[in-house]
Amino acid sequence: MNPEPRYLQAYRLNRLSRKIEEGYERLAACDLCPHHCGVNRLKEETGFCRSGSQVVLSSYAPHFGEEQPLVGTNGSGTIFFTFCNMRCIYCQNYELSWLGAGRRTTPEELAEIMLELQQCYRCHNINLVTPTHFVPQILAALELAIKQGLKIPLVYNCGGYEDLKTLKLLDGIIDIYMPDFKYNDPQTAQKYSGVRAYPQIARLAIQEMYLQVGDLVLNAQGVAVQGMIIRHLVLPGGLAGTEGCMKYLATISPDMFINIMSQYRPENRAHQFPPLNRRITREEYREALDLARRYGLKVRYRL
């Protein structure tokens, strides 16, 4: 029998409604992400992420290209949000993150989407992709969806550049955290994603996420119900700093579910920044796997 999603207890104890209230209060001087822009998004002022008071949604659908524990047999109920709190020059979804492709969506509409993914498509989870800048609105939609029967795990699929206060707001709400761990070096993070403090902030964020949900837990069907999945994209020329990233993850848990990804391809502005203008080699990918094993980590899934 599957454990119930954590957000259901938060709803019953009235914690969810308090978190929604706190989240919207923070939009008045936005500090949801580490940029702490301080703009009043309730009055449609915009900061780094260019988001206002409403969710901007790109698309939603059952996704069969995610990690297998999320996909199962019916797919992961993936919701793609527009905009981002980073500026990765090689972003494969740059139409969303850089160009802002999407439509404004109310919490009521977002709740209906969640329920459609659960009831019509029978997805195993609700997978929120790049959700950081819309946390209050997502929580408001979640409350509405719960009232109408939402009962599948909630996945927080993010870039790893997360504010600890926001993560604590999500404690007791998120079942599965799936952050990227992109870089080990601040200068590299600044040059290619515009966020110099990324390594330090991602480490603290990953630690907080792990404290909340622990190692990945699967049900009898092999589908994830709680825990963490870490994604690490191998970049050409060792730019991701894989060794430093793996060394840190090993200090948190040797049993952490890590997806070391090989599918980098030059997108967006990457062609202007060698060696990002090429795919990785087999040797570079094998070296990344060897580094993970060197620190006692188990590579559970690879793309």
C-alpha positions in Angstrom: 0.0 0.0 0.0 1.3 3.4 -1.0 1.8 6.0 1.8 -0.4 9.1 1.4 1.3 12.2 0.0 2.7 14.5 2.7 0.6 17.4 1.6 -2.6 15.7 2.7 -1.7 15.9 6.4 -0.6 19.5 5.9 -4.0 20.2 4.5 -5.9 18.5 7.3 -3.9 20.3 10.0 -4.5 23.6 8.3 -0.7 24.1 7.7 -1.2 24.3 3.9 -3.4 27.4 4.2 -0.9 29.1 6.4 1.9 28.3 4.0 -0.2 29.8 1.1 -0.7 33.0 3.1 3.0 33.3 3.9 4.0 32.6 0.3 1.7 35.4 -1.1 3.0 37.8 1.6 6.5 37.2 0.3 5.5 38.0 -3.3 5.0 41.6 -2.1 8.8 41.9 -1.8 9.8 38.8 -3.6 12.5 36.7 -1.9 11.3 33.3 -3.2 14.7 32.5 -4.8 18.3 33.4 -3.9 18.2 36.5 -6.0 16.0 38.2 -3.4 14.9 40.8 -6.0 12.5 42.5 -3.5 10.0 43.5 -6.2 6.2 43.7 -5.6 5.0 40.9 -7.9 1.5 41.4 -6.6 1.6 44.7 -8.4 3.2 43.1 -11.5 6.7 44.3 -10.8 9.2 41.9 -12.2 12.7 40.9 -11.1 15.3 38.4 -12.4 12.7 35.7 -13.3 10.4 38.2 -15.1 7.3 36.7 -13.4 4.4 38.7 -11.9 1.4 37.7 -9.8 0.2 34.8 -12.0 1.6 31.5 -13.0 2.8 31.4 -16.6 2.4 27.8 -17.9 4.0 26.4 -21.0 2.5 22.9 -21.2 1.5 19.7 -19.4 1.3 16.0 -20.3 2.2 12.5 -19.1 6.0 12.4 -19.6 7.7 9.1 -20.3 11.3 10.5 -20.7 11.9 11.1 -17.0 13.6 8.7 -14.6 12.0 5.3 -14.5 10.9 5.5 -10.9 8.8 8.5 -11.8 7.5 7.2 -15.1 6.3 3.8 -14.1 3.7 2.5 -16.6 1.5 5.6 -16.9 4.0 8.4 -17.0 4.9 11.3 -14.8 2.3 14.1 -14.8 4.7 16.9 -15.9 3.8 20.6 -15.7 6.3 22.9 -17.4 6.4 26.4 -16.0 7.7 29.4 -17.9 10.7 31.6 -16.9 13.6 30.6 -14.6 15.8 32.0 -11.9 18.9 31.1 -13.9 20.2 32.0 -17.4 21.9 28.8 -18.6 23.3 29.6 -22.0 22.8 26.0 -23.1 19.3 25.6 -21.8 17.4 23.0 -23.9 14.1 24.7 -22.9 15.2 28.2 -23.7 11.9 29.1 -25.4 10.4 28.8 -22.0 13.2 30.0 -19.7 14.6 32.8 -21.9 11.8 33.7 -24.3 8.9 33.3 -22.0 6.7 31.1 -24.1 3.5 30.2 -22.2 0.2 31.5 -21.0 -1.1 33.0 -17.8 -2.9 30.5 -15.7 -5.0 30.9 -12.5 -4.8 28.6 -9.5 -8.2 27.2 -10.4 -6.9 26.2 -13.9 -3.7 24.8 -12.5 -5.7 22.7 -10.0 -7.8 21.3 -12.9 -4.6 20.4 -14.7 -3.3 18.5 -11.7 -6.6 16.6 -11.4 -6.6 15.8 -15.2 -3.2 14.3 -15.0 -4.3 12.1 -12.1 -7.7 11.1 -13.2 -7.7 11.1 -16.9 -4.1 10.1 -17.6 -3.6 8.1 -14.4 -0.1 9.6 -13.9 1.9 8.4 -10.9 2.8 11.9 -9.7 2.5 15.6 -10.4 5.9 16.7 -11.6 6.4 20.5 -11.3 9.2 21.6 -13.6 11.0 24.9 -12.8 8.5 25.8 -10.1 10.6 28.0 -7.7 9.2 31.4 -8.8 5.6 30.2 -8.6 5.6 28.5 -5.2 2.7 30.5 -3.6 0.5 30.1 -6.6 1.3 26.4 -6.9 0.4 25.9 -3.2 -2.9 27.7 -3.8 -3.7 25.4 -6.7 -2.7 22.4 -4.7 -5.2 23.3 -1.9 -8.0 23.5 -4.5 -6.9 20.2 -6.1 -6.9 18.4 -2.7 -10.5 19.5 -2.1 -11.4 17.7 -5.4 -9.4 14.5 -4.7 -5.8 14.9 -5.6 -3.8 12.1 -3.9 -0.6 11.4 -5.9 2.9 12.4 -4.9 4.2 15.9 -5.7 7.6 16.2 -7.4 9.7 19.4 -7.2 11.8 19.4 -10.3 14.2 22.3 -10.1 17.6 23.7 -11.1 19.1 23.5 -7.6 19.3 27.3 -7.1 16.9 27.4 -4.2 16.3 29.6 -1.2 16.3 27.8 2.2 13.3 29.8 3.5 11.3 28.7 0.5 12.3 25.1 0.9 11.3 25.2 4.6 7.9 26.6 3.4 7.6 23.4 1.3 8.5 21.1 4.1 5.6 18.7 4.6 4.3 19.4 1.1 6.8 18.0 -1.4 7.1 14.2 -1.6 10.0 13.9 -4.1 12.7 16.5 -4.7 14.5 16.3 -8.0 17.2 19.1 -8.1 20.0 19.5 -10.6 23.5 19.8 -9.2 25.0 21.7 -12.1 28.4 23.1 -11.0 31.2 22.8 -8.5 32.9 26.1 -9.4 31.5 29.6 -8.8 33.2 31.2 -11.8 31.8 28.5 -14.2 28.3 29.0 -12.7 28.5 32.7 -13.3 29.8 32.4 -16.8 27.3 29.9 -18.1 24.3 30.4 -15.9 24.6 33.9 -14.4 24.5 32.7 -10.8 28.0 32.9 -9.2 26.9 31.6 -5.8 25.3 28.4 -7.3 27.7 25.8 -5.8 27.3 27.0 -2.3 23.5 27.5 -2.5 22.9 24.2 -4.3 24.8 22.4 -1.6 22.7 23.9 1.2 19.5 23.3 -0.8 20.3 19.7 -1.4 21.1 19.2 2.2 17.7 20.7 3.3 15.8 18.7 0.7 17.4 15.5 2.0 16.6 16.3 5.6 13.0 16.7 4.6 12.5 13.5 2.5 15.6 11.3 2.7 16.6 8.6 0.2 14.3 7.6 -2.6 11.5 5.2 -1.5 9.8 2.9 -4.1 6.5 1.1 -3.8 6.0 -2.6 -4.7 5.6 -1.6 -8.4 9.0 0.2 -8.4 7.4 3.7 -8.6 8.8 6.5 -6.4 6.6 7.7 -3.5 9.1 9.8 -1.5 12.7 10.9 -1.4 15.3 12.5 -3.6 16.6 12.2 -7.1 19.8 14.2 -8.0 20.5 15.1 -11.6 24.0 15.9 -12.8 24.5 16.8 -16.4 28.0 16.1 -17.7 29.3 19.1 -19.6 32.1 19.1 -22.2 35.6 19.8 -20.9 34.7 18.9 -17.4 32.9 22.2 -16.8 30.3 20.7 -14.4 33.1 19.9 -11.9 31.7 16.3 -11.5 34.3 15.2 -8.9 33.5 18.0 -6.5 29.8 17.5 -6.9 30.1 13.7 -6.3 32.4 14.2 -3.3 29.8 16.4 -1.7 26.8 14.2 -2.4 28.7 11.3 -0.8 28.8 13.2 2.5 25.0 13.4 2.5 24.2 9.8 1.7 26.0 7.0 -0.2 22.5 5.6 -1.1 21.4 8.8 -2.9 19.7 8.2 -6.2 21.9 10.0 -8.8 21.2 10.3 -12.5 24.4 11.2 -14.2 23.1 12.5 -17.6 24.9 12.2 -20.9 22.4 13.9 -23.2 24.1 17.4 -23.3 23.7 19.0 -26.7 24.5 22.6 -27.7 21.4 24.7 -27.6 20.5 28.4 -27.2 23.8 30.4 -27.1 26.1 27.4 -26.4 27.7 27.5 -29.9 29.3 30.8 -28.9 31.1 29.3 -25.9 33.6 26.4 -26.7 33.8 23.7 -25.5 30.0 23.9 -25.0 29.6 24.0 -28.7 30.0 20.2 -28.9 28.5 17.1 -27.3 30.4 15.2 -24.6 32.6 12.3 -25.5 32.2 8.7 -24.3 35.4 9.1 -22.4 34.0 12.2 -20.6 30.9 10.3 -19.6 32.8 7.2 -18.4 35.0 9.4 -16.3 32.0 11.0 -14.6 30.6 7.5 -13.8 34.0 6.5 -12.4 34.1 9.5 -10.2 30.7 8.8 -8.7 31.8 5.2 -7.9 35.1 6.4 -6.5 33.2 8.2 -3.8 31.0 5.2 -3.1 27.9 6.4 -4.9 25.7 4.1 -6.8 24.6 5.3 -10.2 21.1 4.0 -10.3 20.0 5.4 -13.7 21.6 6.8 -16.7 20.4 8.7 -19.8 
